[in-house]
Amino acid sequence: MTNTILFFIAGLIILILGADLLVRGASRLAAAFGVSPLVIGLTIIAIGTASPEIAVSLQAAANGQGDLTLGNVLGSNIFNILFILGITSIVAPIVIAKQLIRKDAPIMLGISLLTFTLALDGNLGVVDGMILLFFLIIYIFFALKQSNNESKKVQKEYAKEYAQKEPLTTENLVSYILFILIGLVLLVLGSNWLVESAVDIAKALGVSELVIGLTIVAIGTSLPEVATSVIAALKGESDIAVGNAVGSNIFNLLGVLGIGALVSPDGISVAARVLIFDLPVMVFVALVTLPIFYIDSRISRLEGGLLLSYYVTYVIFVIMRATESPALPAMQLFITFYAPITFAIGVALAIRSMRTRGR
């Protein structure tokens, strides 16, 4: 078991290192060819920070371990919003740009609902994967087109972070390509180690691969998003902090799950308990962002604490369900009342904050 855990940690470290090299090489190469910093942030950085999820999910799907793929995507999406935005806003309250987020938040909710609808038959197959990838192409086109209309504030923020443009010399070009290639190799190697060790851990603990995917794998592969968002928030780059989390969720569902459904030999099986709980939780998480983004246009420390409490509650429930805890019915009852009541309180607080600032 010790060796398995070490392999898991090593795989995770290699994954994160690979993602960093891939993002660094691709973003600098794009900047050298004149691609705008905003486009780099909305596409290359978003895809790059999601690359650990992509690598792990593809590896798991190719091995016929669809539960791990599904768990990784759902767990990452829940983690990105509840934990990352929660902890980031506690570190530094986030002001949300209307132009950037008011478009992406409804898109994230719509795609979450689409994924839930496609999964209702209990399987995500080739056709479902093609549908998700089709919408990914549309989303990328939409993001690139809308980038020209973003406010000067948003463009300046992205330029500050992603405008490291260097002369396009042969030496620089070779180094950028090497970064990309080495990053891809490390992603493949790290994902292989991570998937194999995650399966072994699941067997050793007597839990399903889905549970491992929803928890430790999802948290581990989301670490690049954590680092990006927290650092951006500390720098006062709130648009990047929030846009990174929301954009990653969209790429996870359309890209990671879409490709996973295509390469999985028998498609990705969706268990009844996932349809009853985990998928609705993901949709609820996307829904939670709307009153915060639309009404208040900011995430306060109190709202961040609420998001974080949701994540802690979710993880506790997943663990209790996996271990068949006798206290599970009580936990289910608690969630039934806690989620809607606190959601209503959050909406009320957002409206109150908006009215207070409007005076």
RONU-180537 format. One record per residue (C-alpha): x, y, z. Coordinates in nm, 4 decimals. Layout:
N
VEXVEX         u         v         w
VEXVEX         X         Y         Z
...
# end
This chain:
359
VEXVEX         u         v         w
VEXVEX    0.0000    0.0000    0.0000
VEXVEX    0.2894    0.2376    0.0793
VEXVEX    0.4398    0.1885   -0.2668
VEXVEX    0.1000    0.2499   -0.4247
VEXVEX    0.0581    0.5799   -0.2403
VEXVEX    0.4101    0.6850   -0.3412
VEXVEX    0.3310    0.6036   -0.7046
VEXVEX    0.0100    0.8085   -0.6768
VEXVEX    0.1972    1.1088   -0.5354
VEXVEX    0.4751    1.0740   -0.7937
VEXVEX    0.2202    1.0504   -1.0739
VEXVEX    0.0442    1.3602   -0.9443
VEXVEX    0.3689    1.5596   -0.9232
VEXVEX    0.4685    1.4556   -1.2757
VEXVEX    0.1200    1.5485   -1.4015
VEXVEX    0.1361    1.8973   -1.2513
VEXVEX    0.4908    1.9516   -1.3788
VEXVEX    0.3848    1.8354   -1.7249
VEXVEX    0.0846    2.0696   -1.7239
VEXVEX    0.3072    2.3616   -1.6203
VEXVEX    0.5583    2.2962   -1.8998
VEXVEX    0.2780    2.2522   -2.1536
VEXVEX    0.1085    2.5785   -2.0533
VEXVEX    0.4386    2.7685   -2.0451
VEXVEX    0.5506    2.6475   -2.3870
VEXVEX    0.2124    2.6843   -2.5592
VEXVEX    0.1326    3.0287   -2.4150
VEXVEX    0.4746    3.1735   -2.5019
VEXVEX    0.4594    3.0222   -2.8507
VEXVEX    0.1151    3.1746   -2.9049
VEXVEX    0.2307    3.5134   -2.7721
VEXVEX    0.5330    3.5041   -3.0041
VEXVEX    0.2997    3.4585   -3.3022
VEXVEX    0.0887    3.7558   -3.1926
VEXVEX   -0.2081    3.5836   -3.0273
VEXVEX   -0.3741    3.8222   -2.7800
VEXVEX   -0.3236    3.7617   -2.4041
VEXVEX   -0.7014    3.7371   -2.3516
VEXVEX   -0.7351    3.4613   -2.6128
VEXVEX   -0.4340    3.2828   -2.4592
VEXVEX   -0.5982    3.2990   -2.1160
VEXVEX   -0.9411    3.1847   -2.2355
VEXVEX   -0.8162    2.8929   -2.4458
VEXVEX   -0.4557    2.7774   -2.3996
VEXVEX   -0.4371    2.8405   -2.0241
VEXVEX   -0.7854    2.6958   -1.9641
VEXVEX   -0.7035    2.3808   -2.1616
VEXVEX   -0.3554    2.3585   -2.0103
VEXVEX   -0.4740    2.3743   -1.6495
VEXVEX   -0.7340    2.1096   -1.7371
VEXVEX   -0.4711    1.8867   -1.9022
VEXVEX   -0.4200    1.6665   -1.5912
VEXVEX   -0.7931    1.5833   -1.5971
VEXVEX   -0.7713    1.5205   -1.9721
VEXVEX   -0.4691    1.2906   -1.9391
VEXVEX   -0.6082    1.0921   -1.6461
VEXVEX   -0.9548    1.0575   -1.7984
VEXVEX   -0.8191    0.9436   -2.1354
VEXVEX   -0.5930    0.6886   -1.9688
VEXVEX   -0.8797    0.5576   -1.7555
VEXVEX   -1.1270    0.5529   -2.0465
VEXVEX   -0.8822    0.3685   -2.2745
VEXVEX   -0.8397    0.1068   -1.9989
VEXVEX   -1.2159    0.0635   -1.9736
VEXVEX   -1.2249    0.2327   -1.6311
VEXVEX   -1.5150    0.4641   -1.7080
VEXVEX   -1.6042    0.5135   -1.3406
VEXVEX   -1.2676    0.6786   -1.2806
VEXVEX   -1.3158    0.9052   -1.5831
VEXVEX   -1.6651    1.0085   -1.4759
VEXVEX   -1.5641    1.0520   -1.1124
VEXVEX   -1.2647    1.2651   -1.2094
VEXVEX   -1.4744    1.5012   -1.4233
VEXVEX   -1.7671    1.5361   -1.1825
VEXVEX   -1.5406    1.5623   -0.8781
VEXVEX   -1.3188    1.8216   -1.0470
VEXVEX   -1.6165    2.0369   -1.1487
VEXVEX   -1.7614    2.0295   -0.7986
VEXVEX   -1.4171    2.1016   -0.6500
VEXVEX   -1.3422    2.3878   -0.8923
VEXVEX   -1.6453    2.5920   -0.7916
VEXVEX   -1.7023    2.5013   -0.4275
VEXVEX   -1.3449    2.4657   -0.3060
VEXVEX   -1.1377    2.6813   -0.5416
VEXVEX   -1.3758    2.9793   -0.5555
VEXVEX   -1.4555    2.9294   -0.1874
VEXVEX   -1.0951    2.9311   -0.0671
VEXVEX   -0.9929    3.2005   -0.3179
VEXVEX   -1.2637    3.4441   -0.2043
VEXVEX   -1.1741    3.3800    0.1602
VEXVEX   -0.8136    3.4731    0.0799
VEXVEX   -0.9269    3.7848   -0.1110
VEXVEX   -1.2925    3.8734   -0.1905
VEXVEX   -1.3458    3.8530   -0.5667
VEXVEX   -1.5079    4.1175   -0.7855
VEXVEX   -1.6543    3.9612   -1.0988
VEXVEX   -1.6435    4.1287   -1.4406
VEXVEX   -1.9924    4.1423   -1.5888
VEXVEX   -1.8840    4.0871   -1.9485
VEXVEX   -1.6678    3.7838   -1.8812
VEXVEX   -1.8623    3.5854   -1.6219
VEXVEX   -2.2245    3.6643   -1.7019
VEXVEX   -2.1761    3.4799   -2.0287
VEXVEX   -1.9744    3.1840   -1.9029
VEXVEX   -2.1793    3.1076   -1.5896
VEXVEX   -2.5051    3.0396   -1.7826
VEXVEX   -2.3043    2.8416   -2.0394
VEXVEX   -2.1579    2.6280   -1.7586
VEXVEX   -2.5083    2.5650   -1.6199
VEXVEX   -2.6466    2.4821   -1.9650
VEXVEX   -2.3649    2.2357   -2.0378
VEXVEX   -2.4101    2.0756   -1.6938
VEXVEX   -2.7793    2.0230   -1.7722
VEXVEX   -2.6900    1.8878   -2.1178
VEXVEX   -2.4470    1.6359   -1.9660
VEXVEX   -2.7086    1.5296   -1.7107
VEXVEX   -2.9639    1.4792   -1.9913
VEXVEX   -2.7231    1.2736   -2.2034
VEXVEX   -2.6417    1.0540   -1.9011
VEXVEX   -3.0055    0.9731   -1.8162
VEXVEX   -2.9964    0.6499   -2.0188
VEXVEX   -2.7144    0.5225   -1.7949
VEXVEX   -2.4343    0.5439   -2.0523
VEXVEX   -2.2262    0.8075   -2.2275
VEXVEX   -2.1355    0.6567   -2.5625
VEXVEX   -1.9828    0.7620   -2.8938
VEXVEX   -2.2801    0.9748   -3.0024
VEXVEX   -2.2855    1.1529   -2.6653
VEXVEX   -1.9126    1.2172   -2.6925
VEXVEX   -1.9560    1.3632   -3.0409
VEXVEX   -2.2337    1.5928   -2.9163
VEXVEX   -2.0149    1.7202   -2.6303
VEXVEX   -1.7168    1.7791   -2.8611
VEXVEX   -1.9403    1.9589   -3.1111
VEXVEX   -2.0438    2.2034   -2.8404
VEXVEX   -1.6768    2.2390   -2.7355
VEXVEX   -1.5922    2.3641   -3.0855
VEXVEX   -1.8840    2.6079   -3.0712
VEXVEX   -1.7753    2.7290   -2.7259
VEXVEX   -1.4150    2.7895   -2.8356
VEXVEX   -1.5388    2.9815   -3.1398
VEXVEX   -1.7733    3.1822   -2.9157
VEXVEX   -1.4941    3.2601   -2.6657
VEXVEX   -1.2572    3.3748   -2.9400
VEXVEX   -1.5239    3.5932   -3.1001
VEXVEX   -1.6310    3.7481   -2.7700
VEXVEX   -1.2725    3.8206   -2.6669
VEXVEX   -1.2720    4.1175   -2.9043
VEXVEX   -1.5605    4.2751   -2.7131
VEXVEX   -1.4206    4.2409   -2.3616
VEXVEX   -1.3739    4.5534   -2.1525
VEXVEX   -1.0358    4.7271   -2.1381
VEXVEX   -1.0125    4.6290   -1.7705
VEXVEX   -1.0384    4.2581   -1.8512
VEXVEX   -0.7997    4.2850   -2.1479
VEXVEX   -0.5463    4.4736   -1.9342
VEXVEX   -0.5706    4.2101   -1.6596
VEXVEX   -0.5015    3.9258   -1.9022
VEXVEX   -0.2263    4.1252   -2.0733
VEXVEX   -0.0555    4.1732   -1.7380
VEXVEX   -0.0515    3.7975   -1.6785
VEXVEX   -0.0076    3.6444   -2.0247
VEXVEX    0.1774    3.9026   -2.2358
VEXVEX    0.5284    3.7650   -2.1771
VEXVEX    0.6249    3.8073   -2.5420
VEXVEX    0.9809    3.7289   -2.6447
VEXVEX    1.1492    3.7617   -2.9867
VEXVEX    1.0672    3.4680   -3.2146
VEXVEX    1.4224    3.3414   -3.2566
VEXVEX    1.5147    2.9875   -3.3551
VEXVEX    1.6438    2.9249   -3.0025
VEXVEX    1.3195    3.0445   -2.8433
VEXVEX    1.1071    2.8482   -3.0898
VEXVEX    1.2973    2.5263   -3.0133
VEXVEX    1.2656    2.5836   -2.6361
VEXVEX    0.8880    2.6435   -2.6613
VEXVEX    0.8390    2.3262   -2.8661
VEXVEX    1.0561    2.1286   -2.6226
VEXVEX    0.8464    2.2571   -2.3306
VEXVEX    0.5317    2.1370   -2.5088
VEXVEX    0.6733    1.7958   -2.6010
VEXVEX    0.8249    1.7296   -2.2576
VEXVEX    0.5016    1.8452   -2.0961
VEXVEX    0.2981    1.6010   -2.3064
VEXVEX    0.5344    1.3131   -2.2256
VEXVEX    0.5124    1.3884   -1.8528
VEXVEX    0.1324    1.4083   -1.8732
VEXVEX    0.1157    1.0637   -2.0314
VEXVEX    0.3597    0.9137   -1.7804
VEXVEX    0.2000    1.0818   -1.4795
VEXVEX   -0.1540    0.9871   -1.5823
VEXVEX   -0.0494    0.6234   -1.6263
VEXVEX    0.1005    0.6085   -1.2758
VEXVEX   -0.1905    0.7982   -1.1232
VEXVEX   -0.4623    0.5811   -1.2792
VEXVEX   -0.2915    0.2522   -1.1930
VEXVEX   -0.2245    0.3568   -0.8334
VEXVEX   -0.5766    0.5011   -0.7930
VEXVEX   -0.7290    0.1681   -0.8969
VEXVEX   -0.5021   -0.0158   -0.6523
VEXVEX   -0.5955    0.2259   -0.3720
VEXVEX   -0.9660    0.1716   -0.4439
VEXVEX   -0.9195   -0.2058   -0.4230
VEXVEX   -0.7149   -0.1798   -0.1025
VEXVEX   -0.9757    0.0419    0.0666
VEXVEX   -1.2665   -0.1637   -0.0637
VEXVEX   -1.4334    0.1329   -0.2350
VEXVEX   -1.5266    0.1905   -0.5977
VEXVEX   -1.3117    0.3645   -0.8567
VEXVEX   -1.5894    0.6220   -0.8797
VEXVEX   -1.5342    0.7269   -0.5177
VEXVEX   -1.1584    0.7589   -0.5705
VEXVEX   -1.2248    0.9617   -0.8848
VEXVEX   -1.4706    1.1929   -0.7079
VEXVEX   -1.2297    1.2645   -0.4233
VEXVEX   -0.8515    1.2213   -0.4288
VEXVEX   -0.8072    1.2014   -0.8076
VEXVEX   -1.0369    1.5000   -0.8678
VEXVEX   -0.8626    1.7068   -0.6007
VEXVEX   -0.5169    1.6092   -0.7238
VEXVEX   -0.5781    1.6852   -1.0911
VEXVEX   -0.7400    2.0197   -0.9987
VEXVEX   -0.4295    2.1504   -0.8172
VEXVEX   -0.3156    2.3582   -1.1199
VEXVEX   -0.6507    2.5418   -1.1100
VEXVEX   -0.6096    2.5983   -0.7347
VEXVEX   -0.2660    2.7536   -0.7817
VEXVEX   -0.3742    2.9682   -1.0777
VEXVEX   -0.6870    3.1026   -0.9084
VEXVEX   -0.5370    3.1730   -0.5644
VEXVEX   -0.2309    3.3484   -0.7098
VEXVEX   -0.4531    3.5513   -0.9446
VEXVEX   -0.6778    3.6552   -0.6540
VEXVEX   -0.3784    3.7645   -0.4446
VEXVEX   -0.2628    3.9778   -0.7393
VEXVEX   -0.6086    4.1330   -0.7674
VEXVEX   -0.6736    3.9552   -1.0990
VEXVEX   -1.0242    3.8401   -1.0064
VEXVEX   -1.1369    3.7850   -1.3667
VEXVEX   -0.8628    3.5283   -1.4175
VEXVEX   -0.9352    3.3641   -1.0808
VEXVEX   -1.3038    3.3090   -1.1572
VEXVEX   -1.2701    3.2631   -1.5335
VEXVEX   -1.0137    2.9872   -1.4796
VEXVEX   -1.2472    2.7833   -1.2573
VEXVEX   -1.5561    2.8315   -1.4758
VEXVEX   -1.3656    2.7775   -1.8014
VEXVEX   -1.2052    2.4613   -1.6658
VEXVEX   -1.5490    2.3196   -1.5798
VEXVEX   -1.6736    2.3830   -1.9331
VEXVEX   -1.3657    2.2153   -2.0836
VEXVEX   -1.3973    1.9223   -1.8430
VEXVEX   -1.7523    1.8402   -1.9493
VEXVEX   -1.7224    1.9083   -2.3213
VEXVEX   -1.3613    1.8091   -2.3821
VEXVEX   -1.2548    1.5600   -2.1161
VEXVEX   -1.5852    1.3748   -2.0876
VEXVEX   -1.6490    1.4051   -2.4614
VEXVEX   -1.3156    1.2510   -2.5602
VEXVEX   -1.3454    0.9957   -2.2790
VEXVEX   -1.6831    0.8792   -2.4120
VEXVEX   -1.5335    0.8434   -2.7604
VEXVEX   -1.2281    0.6383   -2.6632
VEXVEX   -1.3911    0.4192   -2.3979
VEXVEX   -1.4518    0.0731   -2.5503
VEXVEX   -1.8075    0.0371   -2.4183
VEXVEX   -1.8808    0.3982   -2.3375
VEXVEX   -1.8852    0.5422   -1.9874
VEXVEX   -2.1370    0.3715   -1.7615
VEXVEX   -2.3349    0.6075   -1.5369
VEXVEX   -2.4472    0.4369   -1.2151
VEXVEX   -2.7918    0.5049   -1.0699
VEXVEX   -2.6444    0.6686   -0.7583
VEXVEX   -2.4529    0.9108   -0.9801
VEXVEX   -2.7762    1.0081   -1.1561
VEXVEX   -2.9555    1.0441   -0.8242
VEXVEX   -2.6898    1.2438   -0.6383
VEXVEX   -2.3524    1.3326   -0.7944
VEXVEX   -2.4785    1.4691   -1.1261
VEXVEX   -2.7552    1.6748   -0.9583
VEXVEX   -2.4908    1.8108   -0.7174
VEXVEX   -2.2804    1.9229   -1.0148
VEXVEX   -2.5848    2.0980   -1.1658
VEXVEX   -2.6656    2.2563   -0.8278
VEXVEX   -2.3074    2.3820   -0.7987
VEXVEX   -2.3381    2.5506   -1.1395
VEXVEX   -2.6726    2.6964   -1.0333
VEXVEX   -2.5267    2.8385   -0.7109
VEXVEX   -2.2979    3.0674   -0.9106
VEXVEX   -2.5851    3.2527   -1.0802
VEXVEX   -2.7209    3.4568   -0.7853
VEXVEX   -2.3657    3.5410   -0.6747
VEXVEX   -2.2485    3.6444   -1.0205
VEXVEX   -2.5670    3.8119   -1.1408
VEXVEX   -2.7032    3.9809   -0.8292
VEXVEX   -2.3897    4.0719   -0.6387
VEXVEX   -2.1149    4.0639   -0.9049
VEXVEX   -1.8715    3.9601   -0.6339
VEXVEX   -1.7873    3.6716   -0.4029
VEXVEX   -1.7522    3.7858   -0.0430
VEXVEX   -1.5670    3.5977    0.2291
VEXVEX   -1.9040    3.4897    0.3742
VEXVEX   -2.0195    3.3536    0.0380
VEXVEX   -1.6814    3.1854   -0.0053
VEXVEX   -1.7232    3.0191    0.3326
VEXVEX   -2.0680    2.8970    0.2245
VEXVEX   -1.9242    2.7425   -0.0939
VEXVEX   -1.6479    2.5768    0.1073
VEXVEX   -1.9025    2.4349    0.3538
VEXVEX   -2.0901    2.2788    0.0618
VEXVEX   -1.7742    2.1020   -0.0519
VEXVEX   -1.6894    1.9692    0.2932
VEXVEX   -2.0471    1.8417    0.3288
VEXVEX   -2.0297    1.6736   -0.0131
VEXVEX   -1.6994    1.4955    0.0588
VEXVEX   -1.8251    1.3730    0.3970
VEXVEX   -2.1370    1.2351    0.2281
VEXVEX   -1.9347    1.0573   -0.0442
VEXVEX   -1.7124    0.8941    0.2196
VEXVEX   -2.0113    0.7930    0.4338
VEXVEX   -2.1858    0.6461    0.1290
VEXVEX   -1.8731    0.4527    0.0272
VEXVEX   -1.8267    0.3076    0.3765
VEXVEX   -2.2016    0.2456    0.4211
VEXVEX   -2.2019    0.4449    0.7427
VEXVEX   -2.5064    0.3908    0.9667
VEXVEX   -2.5323    0.7692    0.9969
VEXVEX   -2.5883    0.8046    0.6195
VEXVEX   -2.9701    0.8556    0.6419
VEXVEX   -2.9177    1.1393    0.8917
VEXVEX   -2.6616    1.2969    0.6599
VEXVEX   -2.9032    1.2708    0.3677
VEXVEX   -3.1703    1.4449    0.5740
VEXVEX   -2.9237    1.7175    0.6712
VEXVEX   -2.8298    1.7832    0.3059
VEXVEX   -3.1962    1.7907    0.2024
VEXVEX   -3.2575    2.0898    0.4306
VEXVEX   -2.9090    2.2480    0.4400
VEXVEX   -2.8622    2.3004    0.0664
VEXVEX   -3.1889    2.4856   -0.0178
VEXVEX   -3.1970    2.6868    0.3071
VEXVEX   -2.8389    2.8111    0.2757
VEXVEX   -2.8900    2.8742   -0.0962
VEXVEX   -3.1862    3.1001   -0.0130
VEXVEX   -2.9793    3.2751    0.2555
VEXVEX   -2.6982    3.3266    0.0034
VEXVEX   -2.9381    3.4876   -0.2448
VEXVEX   -3.0755    3.7151    0.0297
VEXVEX   -2.7226    3.8192    0.1328
VEXVEX   -2.6300    3.8929   -0.2274
VEXVEX   -2.9384    4.1117   -0.2762
VEXVEX   -2.8708    4.2910    0.0522
VEXVEX   -2.5078    4.3557   -0.0440
VEXVEX   -2.6134    4.4908   -0.3852
VEXVEX   -2.8667    4.7304   -0.2272
VEXVEX   -2.6159    4.8467    0.0348
VEXVEX   -2.3551    4.9325   -0.2287
VEXVEX   -2.6205    5.1030   -0.4409
VEXVEX   -2.6986    5.3598   -0.1713
# end
